[in-house]
């Protein structure tokens, strides 16, 4: 069987399930530290994301999506690359 290397395979994986107000970057990284293979971010609204500006945060080594009111709507980092599910 050939698998697409860009898709997530859920077979025999430990997954941090989607939870309300618990899918922030610190929780996702903690779950990865404790052995999770796949983590979910909190569910975000498409209109909110389309208004965001993508900002590289050099201090935290993250990529932030910042709303017009300067609130970080979504934050990710290299450690969770290919292992985070973005829910919109």
N, C-alpha and C positions, 0 to 999 in steps of 0.2 A: 504494500500500500504506500502510495506517495502522498506526503502531506505538504501543504503550502507552508513554507517556513515563516511567513508573515502572519499566519493565523494562530490563534491560541488553541492548544489542544487541552481539553478538559479531562481526558482519561487519566485516572489514577493520580490526580493532583490534589494538593491541599489548597483551599481557596478561602480567602477572606470574603465572606458573602456581603452583598450590599446591605448597609444599615443606615438609618437616618442619623445624620449629624456625627457619624463615626468614621466616615471615609476620607478624613483629611490626611495629608501627607505624613504627619508623625505616626498616626495609627497604621497606615499602609506600610511604612518602613519598619515599624515594630513587628508587624505580622510577617514581613519578609525575613526579618532577623530570627523569628521563631519558626521559620521553615515553610511559610506559605509560598506556593508557586505562582499564584495569580491573586491580585488584589483589585478591588473595585473602589472607584472614587464615589463621592456622594452624587446623587442625581442632580444634574444642572439643567437649567432652562435655556433653550436655544437662543432666545432673544437676548438674554443676559450675556451669553458667550459672544454673540455677534457684535456686541457693544464694547467688548474687552479689547485691550491692547496687550500684545505679547511683549513681555519684558524679561530680558536675561538678568537675573539677580546674581551678580558676581560674589556678593558677600556670602550668600547661602548656597551657591552653586546650584541654583534652581532656575526653572523657567516659570514665570508667573504670568497669569492672565488677569489683568487689572481692570476693574470697572471704572467708568468715568468719575465715580466718587472716591477713587484711590483704594478701594477695597479689593483685596486679592480674592478672586472668585475660584481659581484653580491654580494649584502649584504642583509641579512635578520635578523629578530629578533623574539623573542618569541611572541611579541604583534600581529604579523600577521600570526601566526601559524594557519594552516587550513583555511586561508582566502586569501592567495596569490596564484595567478596562475602564474607559471613559464613558460614563452614562449621560446621555443627553435626552 
